[in-house]
Amino acid sequence: MSQLRWGFIGTGWIADVCSKDLDLVAINKYAVASRSEDNARAFAESHGFEKYYGGFEAMLQDPNVDVVYVATLNPFHYEHTKAALEAGKHVLCEKPFTINAGQARQIIELARSKNLFLLEAMWVPHFPKFKILEQKIAEGLIGEPKTLMANMSLFQLEQDGYGRMWHKATAGGTLLDLGIYPLHFVSRMLGMKPSKIVAAAQLTENGEVDEDTSAILQFPGGKTGILHSTMSATGSNDAVILGSKGRIEIDKNWWEPGAFRILDHADNVLFEFKEPQEGSGRQYQFLEVERCIKAGLTESPVLTLDDTITVMESMDEIRRQIGVTFEWDK
């Protein structure tokens, strides 16, 4: 069992999924906090947490909490992460890390000033699948990566329980919740900071947030990333990386544990990887937090804080072009 004691802020769907994933690995689920003490108690009892608190402030005063996982709604990520850092806790914060790059810079500066660990909970790059994929690219199997196309299209309607995604007050929209995945992936594979972004979107009927968003990102060296996300249709949800010598095809759903194959220009399979499914795969990011803290690191080399800021800046620019703004942008 890990010596680090984790505290969860939030008891919603994502906290439930992550808690179940942590049962697959030796991580200490110590405390959980919710606005409702009854909800916190029920979550603690059903998931095996030792302590529960009605309110995140009370949990942050617990000296036994070493690391905090922020699993609340988008508008609260900044507030809860900032409070945890000010209380001297290391933090893993759900994506989107914050609403905008300005908020991200503030809490990153705070973490660095306090010498505390901080990581955005973008779970994808921590999978064994993506580590091996990056290794094969480094080995030159597809030559130089030139183009990446990634799609994340999920049928998540308001009447089906996804109301928060359809309204401005809860920082909704497809980009912040879905498009952030292909945006991170495109940036990671092609160079992080694009030289040009061109974006287009279909806004929701109420005009508050984006329902369907596409973007083309150009990177130095003639590299191009194409991303699409929607919350009103179901897509193939695959991804492909085109290189000078071949391509990588990643199966549906590309952002989850699963398979990929590498082919040359004659469609010969050069390499194939099949990843066993253990939970949702979110346990890997928690293991990375533990590894880094034990090594005395304050950020992960897998996803640096500067990388998070760069992606947030790209997301800000996409929102600017499609006309989606939030009260936190002021």
VOBA-1610 file (N, C-alpha, C; in pm, whole numbers, padded with zeros to 5 digits, always signed):
BEGIN
Met+00084-00120+00000Met+00000+00000+00000Met+00087+00125+00000Ser+00048+00222-00079Ser+00120+00349-00086Ser+00122+00419+00049Gln+00229+00491+00075Gln+00238+00572+00197Gln+00172+00708+00181Leu+00146+00747+00056Leu+00079+00874+00030Leu-00071+00857+00048Arg-00133+00950+00120Arg-00277+00940+00148Arg-00353+01039+00060Trp-00444+00984-00019Trp-00518+01063-00117Trp-00650+01114-00061Gly-00681+01238-00098Gly-00811+01295-00067Gly-00880+01336-00195Phe-01004+01293-00212Phe-01083+01329-00330Phe-01172+01449-00298Ile-01177+01548-00388Ile-01278+01652-00380Ile-01378+01626-00493Gly-01498+01588-00456Gly-01599+01553-00555Gly-01636+01406-00549Thr-01764+01379-00570Thr-01813+01241-00561Thr-01898+01204-00684Gly-01874+01270-00795Gly-01951+01243-00915Gly-01900+01125-00993Trp-01941+01120-01122Trp-01909+01005-01207Trp-01760+00981-01220Ile-01682+01086-01245Ile-01539+01066-01268Ile-01468+01020-01141Ala-01512+01068-01025Ala-01454+01023-00898Ala-01485+00876-00876Asp-01606+00835-00912Asp-01646+00695-00899Asp-01558+00605-00986Val-01537+00646-01112Val-01456+00566-01205Val-01312+00556-01155Cys-01255+00670-01115Cys-01116+00669-01069Cys-01098+00587-00942Ser-01194+00599-00851Ser-01185+00522-00727Ser-01182+00372-00756Lys-01265+00328-00848Lys-01268+00186-00885Lys-01137+00144-00951Asp-01081+00232-01034Asp-00952+00202-01096Asp-00842+00187-00991Leu-00849+00268-00885Leu-00744+00264-00783Leu-00748+00135-00702Asp-00860+00064-00707Asp-00867-00065-00640Asp-00780-00169-00710Leu-00738-00139-00834Leu-00653-00230-00910Leu-00506-00214-00876Val-00472-00106-00806Val-00332-00078-00773Val-00323-00041-00624Ala-00201-00040-00573Ala-00181-00018-00429Ala-00173+00130-00397Ile-00287+00198-00400Ile-00293+00340-00367Ile-00388+00360-00249Asn-00351+00448-00159Asn-00423+00467-00033Asn-00536+00569-00050Lys-00659+00521-00059Lys-00776+00607-00067Lys-00815+00646+00076Tyr-00775+00766+00116Tyr-00788+00803+00257Tyr-00915+00883+00288Ala-00940+00994+00214Ala-01051+01083+00250Ala-01123+01131+00125Val-01250+01169+00144Val-01329+01224+00035Val-01414+01339+00089Ala-01432+01442+00006Ala-01512+01558+00046Ala-01617+01588-00060Ser-01734+01628-00012Ser-01843+01668-00100Ser-01916+01784-00034Arg-01991+01862-00113Arg-02070+01970-00054Arg-02171+01914+00045Ser-02217+01791+00020Ser-02311+01724+00109Ser-02238+01618+00191Glu-02246+01630+00323Glu-02181+01529+00407Glu-02240+01392+00386Asp-02371+01385+00357Asp-02434+01256+00331Asp-02376+01192+00206Asn-02354+01272+00102Asn-02294+01219-00021Asn-02151+01171+00005Ala-02077+01249+00084Ala-01940+01211+00116Ala-01937+01080+00195Arg-02028+01068+00290Arg-02034+00946+00370Arg-02068+00825+00284Ala-02168+00840+00198Ala-02209+00729+00111Ala-02096+00688+00018Phe-02025+00787-00038Phe-01914+00758-00128Phe-01802+00687-00053Ala-01768+00737+00066Ala-01661+00677+00146Ala-01695+00532+00181Glu-01818+00507+00220Glu-01857+00372+00259Glu-01857+00276+00141Ser-01900+00324+00025Ser-01908+00235-00091Ser-01774+00214-00160His-01679+00308-00139His-01551+00299-00208His-01433+00272-00115Gly-01457+00256+00013Gly-01350+00218+00103Gly-01257+00330+00146Phe-01309+00453+00154Phe-01230+00564+00208Phe-01242+00565+00360Glu-01134+00603+00427Glu-01131+00602+00573Glu-01208+00720+00632Lys-01197+00837+00570Lys-01257+00960+00622Lys-01350+01021+00519Tyr-01445+01102+00566Tyr-01531+01179+00475Tyr-01559+01315+00538Tyr-01580+01414+00450Tyr-01601+01550+00497Tyr-01712+01617+00417Gly-01795+01694+00485Gly-01896+01776+00420Gly-01840+01913+00390Gly-01767+01925+00278Gly-01700+02049+00243Gly-01551+02026+00223Phe-01497+02080+00114Phe-01356+02055+00084Phe-01264+02126+00182Glu-01308+02238+00241Glu-01221+02311+00333Glu-01183+02225+00453Ala-01280+02151+00504Ala-01253+02065+00621Ala-01151+01957+00587Met-01164+01897+00468Met-01070+01793+00430Met-00929+01848+00413Leu-00919+01970+00361Leu-00787+02028+00339Leu-00717+02063+00469Gln-00792+02071+00578Gln-00733+02096+00709Gln-00681+01968+00774Asp-00713+01855+00715Asp-00667+01726+00768Asp-00519+01708+00736Pro-00433+01704+00836Pro-00288+01695+00810Pro-00247+01562+00749Asn-00335+01462+00754Asn-00302+01332+00700Asn-00321+01323+00548Val-00389+01420+00490Val-00407+01421+00344Val-00280+01473+00279Asp-00218+01390+00196Asp-00094+01428+00128Asp-00118+01481-00013Val-00209+01415-00084Val-00235+01448-00225Val-00385+01463-00246Val-00425+01562-00323Val-00566+01587-00351Val-00595+01563-00498Tyr-00702+01489-00523Tyr-00754+01472-00658Tyr-00879+01557-00673Val-00873+01657-00761Val-00986+01748-00784Val-01075+01689-00892Ala-01196+01647-00853Ala-01287+01577-00945Ala-01421+01648-00953Thr-01418+01780-00945Thr-01542+01858-00945Thr-01572+01911-01085Leu-01681+01986-01100Leu-01720+02041-01229Leu-01618+02146-01278Asn-01614+02166-01407Asn-01515+02254-01470Asn-01496+02389-01400Pro-01604+02462-01364Pro-01584+02595-01306Pro-01511+02595-01172Phe-01504+02479-01105Phe-01446+02473-00971Phe-01302+02423-00969His-01247+02385-01082His-01111+02331-01084His-01009+02432-01031Tyr-01020+02555-01076Tyr-00926+02659-01031Tyr-00937+02681-00880Glu-01060+02702-00832Glu-01082+02729-00690Glu-01032+02615-00601His-01067+02493-00637His-01032+02379-00551His-00883+02346-00557Thr-00824+02359-00676Thr-00680+02335-00687Thr-00602+02442-00611Lys-00641+02565-00625Lys-00574+02675-00553Lys-00583+02654-00403Ala-00701+02618-00354Ala-00719+02597-00210Ala-00632+02481-00160Ala-00625+02375-00239Ala-00544+02259-00198Ala-00396+02295-00193Leu-00349+02368-00292Leu-00209+02410-00292Leu-00179+02503-00175Glu-00270+02595-00148Glu-00250+02686-00034Glu-00249+02612+00099Ala-00315+02495+00102Ala-00315+02412+00223Ala-00192+02320+00229Gly-00105+02331+00130Gly+00018+02252+00131Gly+00003+02112+00076Lys-00099+02088-00007Lys-00122+01955-00063Lys-00074+01948-00208His-00022+01834-00248His+00004+01806-00388His-00131+01786-00457Val-00135+01809-00589Val-00265+01806-00658Val-00258+01737-00794Leu-00360+01655-00819Leu-00394+01604-00951Leu-00530+01662-00984Cys-00538+01748-01087Cys-00662+01819-01119Cys-00721+01770-01250Glu-00849+01739-01247Glu-00917+01690-01367Glu-00905+01789-01482Lys-00916+01734-01603Lys-00923+01819-01721Lys-01068+01869-01737Pro-01091+01986-01801Pro-00988+02081-01836Pro-00923+02137-01711Phe-00793+02151-01714Phe-00715+02195-01598Phe-00777+02318-01533Thr-00809+02415-01615Thr-00882+02535-01573Thr-00970+02577-01690Ile-01037+02691-01677Ile-01121+02739-01787Ile-01037+02805-01896Asn-00926+02868-01856Asn-00844+02939-01954Asn-00697+02939-01910Ala-00612+02986-01999Ala-00468+02984-01972Ala-00429+03077-01857Gly-00502+03188-01842Gly-00472+03279-01732Gly-00487+03212-01597Gln-00595+03140-01577Gln-00614+03065-01453Gln-00505+02960-01436Ala-00471+02893-01544Ala-00369+02788-01537Ala-00235+02845-01491Arg-00197+02958-01546Arg-00069+03019-01507Arg-00068+03053-01359Gln-00178+03102-01308Gln-00184+03142-01167Gln-00160+03025-01073Ile-00229+02914-01098Ile-00213+02803-01003Ile-00081+02729-01025Ile-00029+02732-01147Ile+00103+02673-01171Ile+00211+02755-01099Glu+00200+02885-01106Glu+00294+02971-01032Glu+00285+02946-00882Leu+00163+02925-00832Leu+00145+02897-00690Leu+00211+02766-00652Ala+00189+02662-00732Ala+00248+02531-00704Ala+00400+02539-00704Arg+00455+02610-00801Arg+00601+02622-00809Arg+00657+02702-00692Ser+00584+02804-00649Ser+00632+02885-00537Ser+00633+02805-00407Lys+00545+02708-00398Lys+00534+02626-00276Lys+00608+02492-00289Asn+00670+02470-00406Asn+00743+02346-00430Asn+00653+02223-00413Leu+00530+02234-00464Leu+00434+02125-00456Leu+00411+02062-00593Phe+00379+01935-00592Phe+00353+01865-00718Phe+00215+01902-00772Leu+00207+01919-00905Leu+00081+01953-00971Leu+00078+01887-01108Leu-00036+01829-01142Leu-00051+01762-01271Leu-00195+01771-01319Glu-00212+01798-01448Glu-00343+01791-01511Glu-00380+01644-01533Ala-00502+01608-01499Ala-00545+01468-01511Ala-00586+01436-01654Met-00492+01452-01746Met-00509+01406-01883Met-00449+01266-01887Trp-00533+01166-01868Trp-00487+01029-01841Trp-00423+00960-01960Val-00455+01006-02083Val-00415+00935-02204Val-00264+00909-02215Pro-00176+01008-02199Pro-00034+00982-02224Pro+00032+00887-02125His-00037+00852-02017His+00022+00764-01917His-00002+00616-01946Phe-00086+00584-02045Phe-00111+00444-02079Phe+00016+00378-02132Pro+00033+00249-02107Pro+00141+00175-02174Pro+00131+00186-02326Lys+00007+00188-02379Lys-00013+00198-02524Lys+00057+00319-02583Phe+00039+00435-02521Phe+00094+00557-02577Phe+00243+00569-02552Lys+00291+00510-02446Lys+00436+00509-02424Lys+00505+00428-02534Ile+00445+00313-02568Ile+00502+00229-02674Ile+00486+00296-02810Leu+00373+00361-02833Leu+00351+00432-02959Leu+00459+00538-02979Glu+00486+00616-02876Glu+00587+00721-02886Glu+00726+00660-02907Gln+00750+00545-02845Gln+00878+00476-02861Gln+00898+00433-03007Lys+00791+00382-03068Lys+00800+00335-03207Lys+00820+00452-03303Ile+00758+00565-03272Ile+00781+00684-03354Ile+00927+00727-03342Ala+00979+00725-03219Ala+01119+00763-03197Ala+01215+00670-03270Glu+01175+00544-03286Glu+01257+00447-03358Glu+01252+00469-03509Gly+01161+00554-03556Gly+01155+00588-03696Gly+01070+00498-03783Leu+00979+00420-03723Leu+00900+00326-03801Leu+00811+00393-03905Ile+00761+00514-03877Ile+00680+00584-03977Ile+00753+00705-04034Gly+00883+00713-04007Gly+00957+00830-04050Gly+00918+00949-03966Glu+00912+01065-04028Glu+00874+01186-03955Glu+00722+01201-03955Pro+00660+01213-03836Pro+00515+01237-03832Pro+00482+01370-03898Lys+00384+01369-03989Lys+00350+01490-04064Lys+00207+01537-04040Thr+00115+01443-04028Thr-00026+01478-04013Thr-00090+01386-03910Leu-00173+01444-03824Leu-00248+01364-03726Leu-00394+01405-03733Met-00482+01306-03744Met-00626+01330-03745Met-00688+01252-03630Ala-00762+01322-03544Ala-00823+01257-03428Ala-00963+01311-03406Asn-01053+01221-03375Asn-01194+01255-03359Asn-01245+01204-03225Met-01329+01284-03160Met-01396+01239-03037Met-01541+01285-03043Ser-01626+01197-03091Ser-01767+01229-03111Ser-01853+01136-03027Leu-01917+01192-02924Leu-01997+01112-02832Leu-02137+01171-02821Phe-02236+01086-02817Phe-02376+01127-02810Phe-02409+01156-02663Gln-02395+01283-02623Gln-02412+01321-02483Gln-02512+01436-02473Leu-02640+01402-02486Leu-02745+01502-02489Leu-02785+01546-02349Glu-02838+01667-02342Glu-02881+01723-02214Glu-02986+01635-02148Gln-03082+01586-02226Gln-03191+01506-02170Gln-03145+01368-02124Asp-03021+01332-02159Asp-02967+01204-02116Asp-02875+01217-01995Gly-02876+01333-01932Gly-02797+01351-01810Gly-02669+01430-01826Tyr-02648+01491-01943Tyr-02526+01567-01967Tyr-02553+01717-01970Gly-02643+01762-01887Gly-02685+01901-01887Gly-02571+02000-01869Arg-02474+01966-01786Arg-02364+02060-01759Arg-02287+02095-01886Met-02285+02005-01985Met-02209+02029-02107Met-02279+02125-02203Trp-02406+02156-02178Trp-02484+02233-02272Trp-02508+02377-02228His-02440+02418-02119His-02468+02553-02068His-02339+02627-02031Lys-02343+02757-02050Lys-02230+02846-02022Lys-02198+02853-01873Ala-02301+02849-01788Ala-02281+02863-01644Ala-02196+02752-01586Thr-02195+02636-01650Thr-02114+02523-01603Thr-01992+02500-01693Ala-01953+02604-01768Ala-01837+02596-01858Ala-01845+02474-01947Gly-01961+02461-02014Gly-01984+02345-02098Gly-01926+02361-02238Gly-01976+02279-02328Gly-01929+02278-02465Gly-01845+02156-02496Thr-01840+02121-02622Thr-01766+02002-02660Thr-01615+02020-02651Leu-01564+02142-02672Leu-01419+02162-02671Leu-01358+02133-02535Leu-01413+02192-02430Leu-01354+02176-02297Leu-01364+02034-02245Asp-01469+01962-02283Asp-01488+01827-02228Asp-01440+01716-02321Leu-01456+01733-02453Leu-01420+01629-02548Leu-01304+01670-02638Gly-01313+01789-02697Gly-01210+01834-02789Gly-01073+01847-02726Ile-01068+01861-02595Ile-00940+01872-02526Ile-00856+01746-02543Tyr-00919+01631-02562Tyr-00844+01506-02582Tyr-00767+01507-02713Pro-00834+01524-02829Pro-00755+01531-02952Pro-00661+01651-02956Leu-00696+01761-02889Leu-00607+01877-02886Leu-00477+01843-02815His-00488+01777-02700His-00368+01733-02629His-00286+01637-02715Phe-00354+01543-02780Phe-00285+01440-02859Phe-00213+01501-02978Val-00283+01585-03052Val-00223+01653-03167Val-00100+01733-03124Ser-00114+01808-03017Ser-00004+01892-02969Ser+00115+01808-02924Arg+00086+01701-02853Arg+00191+01615-02801Arg+00272+01551-02913Met+00204+01508-03018Met+00270+01435-03125Met+00342+01526-03224Leu+00295+01650-03240Leu+00346+01734-03348Leu+00428+01855-03302Gly+00434+01881-03171Gly+00523+01988-03129Gly+00469+02087-03028Met+00356+02060-02968Met+00293+02140-02863Met+00243+02276-02910Lys+00332+02366-02951Lys+00288+02503-02980Lys+00265+02522-03129Pro+00139+02537-03171Pro+00112+02555-03314Pro+00150+02695-03361Ser+00182+02705-03490Ser+00212+02836-03549Ser+00085+02903-03601Lys-00020+02823-03624Lys-00145+02878-03674Lys-00260+02785-03638Ile-00374+02843-03604Ile-00495+02765-03573Ile-00611+02823-03654Val-00687+02735-03717Val-00810+02776-03786Val-00921+02687-03732Ala-01024+02747-03675Ala-01130+02670-03609Ala-01268+02712-03657Ala-01361+02618-03650Ala-01501+02645-03683Ala-01588+02559-03593Ala-01711+02606-03567Ala-01797+02533-03475Ala-01944+02558-03504Gln-02026+02465-03458Gln-02171+02482-03453Gln-02207+02501-03307Leu-02267+02616-03273Leu-02305+02640-03135Leu-02438+02570-03104Thr-02464+02553-02975Thr-02589+02492-02933Thr-02705+02584-02969Glu-02825+02531-02967Glu-02943+02608-03005Glu-02959+02733-02921Asn-02919+02724-02792Asn-02928+02843-02706Asn-02811+02939-02728Gly-02716+02902-02813Gly-02605+02989-02847Gly-02500+03004-02739Glu-02508+02923-02633Glu-02420+02943-02518Glu-02282+02880-02537Val-02278+02758-02589Val-02151+02685-02599Val-02145+02612-02732Asp-02030+02551-02760Asp-02010+02480-02886Asp-02062+02336-02876Glu-02138+02297-02973Glu-02193+02161-02981Glu-02105+02072-03068Asp-02044+02132-03169Asp-01962+02059-03266Asp-01847+02151-03306Thr-01723+02106-03286Thr-01607+02192-03311Thr-01500+02119-03391Ser-01444+02187-03488Ser-01332+02136-03566Ser-01220+02239-03567Ala-01097+02192-03576Ala-00983+02283-03581Ala-00869+02221-03660Ile-00799+02304-03732Ile-00676+02265-03801Ile-00561+02342-03737Leu-00463+02269-03689Leu-00347+02331-03625Leu-00225+02306-03711Gln-00156+02412-03747Gln-00031+02400-03821Gln+00087+02417-03726Phe+00187+02328-03742Phe+00304+02330-03656Phe+00430+02353-03741Pro+00536+02401-03680Pro+00661+02419-03755Pro+00704+02288-03820Gly+00767+02299-03936Gly+00812+02180-04008Gly+00707+02122-04100Gly+00603+02199-04130Gly+00500+02151-04222Gly+00410+02044-04164Lys+00395+02041-04033Lys+00311+01941-03968Lys+00171+01997-03943Thr+00072+01910-03955Thr-00067+01953-03943Thr-00146+01858-03854Gly-00222+01915-03762Gly-00312+01838-03678Gly-00456+01876-03708Ile-00541+01776-03725Ile-00682+01800-03754Ile-00764+01733-03645Leu-00845+01812-03575Leu-00923+01754-03466Leu-01070+01790-03480His-01154+01702-03430His-01298+01723-03433His-01359+01665-03307Ser-01459+01735-03254Ser-01535+01682-03141Ser-01680+01727-03151Thr-01769+01641-03108Thr-01911+01677-03103Thr-01977+01601-02989Met-02083+01660-02934Met-02157+01593-02827Met-02299+01560-02871Ser-02324+01566-03002Ser-02458+01536-03052Ser-02457+01429-03161Ala-02350+01354-03173Ala-02342+01245-03269Ala-02233+01148-03224Thr-02241+01025-03272Thr-02140+00925-03239Thr-02055+00898-03363Gly-01925+00913-03349Gly-01836+00895-03462Gly-01757+00766-03455Ser-01667+00750-03551Ser-01580+00631-03553Ser-01479+00637-03439Asn-01445+00760-03398Asn-01358+00782-03281Asn-01224+00709-03290Asp-01171+00708-03411Asp-01037+00654-03430Asp-00939+00768-03452Ala-00814+00734-03465Ala-00711+00836-03490Ala-00605+00776-03582Val-00542+00861-03660Val-00436+00814-03749Val-00324+00918-03752Ile-00201+00868-03751Ile-00083+00953-03763Ile-00014+00916-03894Leu+00000+01012-03984Leu+00064+00990-04113Leu+00208+01038-04107Gly+00299+00950-04147Gly+00440+00984-04148Gly+00501+00972-04285Ser+00627+01009-04299Ser+00695+01005-04428Ser+00721+00863-04477Lys+00719+00764-04385Lys+00745+00625-04423Lys+00627+00532-04399Gly+00526+00580-04329Gly+00413+00492-04299Gly+00311+00564-04213Arg+00225+00487-04146Arg+00119+00548-04065Arg+00090+00461-03943Ile+00026+00524-03846Ile-00021+00454-03726Ile-00172+00468-03721Glu-00241+00355-03710Glu-00386+00354-03696Glu-00421+00313-03554Ile-00502+00395-03486Ile-00540+00366-03348Ile-00690+00337-03346Asp-00725+00224-03290Asp-00864+00178-03292Asp-00955+00263-03205Lys-01083+00252-03229Lys-01188+00311-03144Lys-01182+00246-03005Asn-01204+00319-02904Asn-01190+00462-02887Asn-01043+00490-02863Trp-00983+00573-02947Trp-00837+00587-02947Trp-00782+00636-02815Trp-00861+00709-02735Trp-00813+00770-02610Trp-00819+00673-02492Glu-00867+00552-02515Glu-00877+00451-02410Glu-00771+00343-02431Pro-00747+00259-02329Pro-00658+00145-02351Pro-00710+00061-02467Gly-00622+00014-02552Gly-00666-00062-02668Gly-00552-00089-02764Ala-00586-00106-02891Ala-00488-00151-02990Ala-00448-00040-03087Phe-00328-00056-03144Phe-00288+00025-03258Phe-00196-00059-03346Arg-00183-00019-03472Arg-00096-00089-03564Arg-00017+00012-03647Ile+00102-00029-03687Ile+00187+00054-03770Ile+00202-00014-03906Leu+00176+00062-04012Leu+00182+00009-04147Leu+00275+00095-04234Asp+00338+00030-04333Asp+00416+00107-04429Asp+00325+00153-04542His+00384+00217-04644His+00302+00272-04752His+00239+00164-04840Ala+00286+00041-04826Ala+00226-00071-04901Ala+00125-00147-04816Asp+00089-00091-04703Asp-00007-00150-04610Asp+00043-00277-04542Asn+00173-00298-04541Asn+00230-00408-04464Asn+00232-00370-04316Val+00188-00460-04230Val+00187-00433-04086Val+00329-00451-04032Leu+00386-00344-03981Leu+00521-00346-03926Leu+00523-00378-03778Phe+00416-00338-03711Phe+00408-00359-03565Phe+00262-00350-03523Glu+00224-00432-03427Glu+00088-00426-03375Glu+00091-00440-03224Phe+00010-00360-03158Phe+00004-00364-03011Phe-00139-00380-02965Lys-00159-00471-02872Lys-00290-00491-02812Lys-00275-00480-02661Glu-00347-00386-02604Glu-00334-00357-02461Glu-00447-00421-02384Pro-00416-00500-02281Pro-00524-00556-02200Pro-00600-00447-02125Gln-00730-00466-02113Gln-00815-00366-02047Gln-00822-00395-01898Glu-00773-00302-01818Glu-00784-00310-01673Glu-00849-00183-01624Gly-00978-00190-01592Gly-01050-00071-01554Gly-01058+00026-01670Ser-01069+00153-01641Ser-01075+00253-01747Ser-00936+00300-01789Gly-00834+00266-01710Gly-00698+00310-01739Gly-00655+00435-01665Arg-00743+00490-01583Arg-00708+00614-01513Arg-00612+00592-01396Gln-00593+00468-01358Gln-00501+00441-01247Gln-00358+00480-01282Tyr-00324+00481-01412Tyr-00187+00509-01451Tyr-00145+00652-01416Gln-00238+00748-01426Gln-00200+00886-01393Gln-00177+00901-01242Phe-00252+00826-01161Phe-00231+00829-01017Phe-00095+00767-00982Leu-00061+00660-01050Leu+00069+00597-01028Leu+00183+00691-01068Glu+00160+00771-01174Glu+00262+00868-01216Glu+00279+00977-01111Val+00170+01022-01051Val+00179+01121-00942Val+00263+01065-00828Glu+00233+00943-00789Glu+00307+00881-00678Glu+00455+00865-00712Arg+00483+00820-00834Arg+00622+00802-00876Arg+00698+00934-00869Cys+00636+01040-00920Cys+00703+01169-00923Cys+00728+01224-00783Ile+00628+01217-00697Ile+00642+01270-00561Ile+00751+01195-00485Lys+00753+01063-00501Lys+00856+00984-00433Lys+00995+01017-00486Ala+01002+01059-00613Ala+01130+01095-00673Ala+01169+01239-00645Gly+01083+01313-00573Gly+01112+01452-00541Gly+01081+01550-00652Leu+01001+01507-00750Leu+00966+01594-00861Leu+00841+01676-00828Thr+00830+01795-00886Thr+00711+01878-00865Thr+00623+01885-00990Glu+00665+01818-01097Glu+00579+01801-01213Glu+00623+01677-01288Ser+00535+01628-01374Ser+00563+01504-01446Ser+00632+01533-01579Pro+00738+01458-01610Pro+00801+01474-01741Pro+00714+01420-01853Val+00613+01339-01819Val+00521+01286-01920Val+00430+01397-01973Leu+00381+01482-01883Leu+00299+01598-01920Leu+00341+01713-01830Thr+00424+01801-01882Thr+00476+01910-01801Thr+00371+02019-01782Leu+00394+02104-01686Leu+00303+02215-01661Leu+00308+02317-01775Asp+00424+02334-01835Asp+00433+02423-01951Asp+00352+02368-02068Asp+00351+02236-02083Asp+00269+02174-02188Asp+00121+02200-02163Thr+00080+02191-02038Thr-00060+02219-02003Thr-00096+02362-02038Ile-00009+02457-02007Ile-00034+02598-02040Ile-00048+02616-02192Thr+00040+02551-02268Thr+00036+02563-02414Thr-00096+02513-02470Val-00143+02400-02420Val-00271+02346-02467Val-00385+02440-02427Met-00379+02495-02306Met-00482+02590-02264Met-00482+02714-02354Glu-00365+02760-02395Glu-00356+02874-02486Glu-00420+02842-02620Ser-00396+02721-02671Ser-00457+02679-02797Ser-00609+02671-02783Met-00655+02622-02670Met-00799+02611-02647Met-00862+02750-02637Asp-00792+02844-02574Asp-00840+02982-02568Asp-00856+03040-02708Glu-00758+03013-02795Glu-00763+03067-02931Glu-00877+03004-03011Ile-00898+02876-02994Ile-01011+02810-03062Ile-01142+02871-03015Arg-01156+02890-02884Arg-01280+02950-02832Arg-01298+03093-02883Arg-01187+03165-02894Arg-01197+03302-02947Arg-01252+03301-03089Gln-01201+03207-03170Gln-01244+03203-03310Gln-01388+03157-03327Ile-01435+03068-03240Ile-01572+03017-03256Ile-01674+03097-03176Gly-01627+03193-03097Gly-01717+03283-03026Gly-01777+03228-02898Val-01700+03148-02824Val-01748+03096-02695Val-01666+03160-02583Thr-01735+03233-02496Thr-01667+03298-02383Thr-01738+03261-02254Phe-01663+03270-02143Phe-01717+03241-02011Phe-01688+03357-01917Glu-01761+03362-01809Glu-01742+03471-01712Glu-01601+03469-01653Trp-01536+03355-01652Trp-01402+03343-01593Trp-01293+03394-01687Asp-01330+03430-01810Asp-01233+03483-01905Asp-01201+03629-01880Lys-01278+03696-01794Lys-01257+03838-01771Lys-01132+03866-01691
//
